[in-house]
Amino acid sequence: MGYGIAVDISRTVPQQGGKPQRWIIPIGGGLLAAVLIVVGTPHVAWFIRAALAVIAFVYIAGQSAAYLWSSTADQG
């Protein structure tokens, strides 16, 4: 008793290659956020500024990189 429904369970995640230039924006955005935190907080101790800059870099760059990683191949 078949209903004509086929399910493909052999789906794999395609390898994300693409252009290396597409990673410039996430890295640049993370660096910009880190630099703005360091420049904008001159009255804060250096180790707190450094920690905040690292957190900002990882968060901003990570969000952008995750978006690029999950998207399909380059459109242009």
Secondary structure, 3 states (H helix, E strand, C coil): CCCCCCCCCCCCCCCCCCCHHHHHHHHHHHHHHHHHHHHHCCCCCHHHHHHHHHHHHHHHHHHHHHHHHHCCCCCC
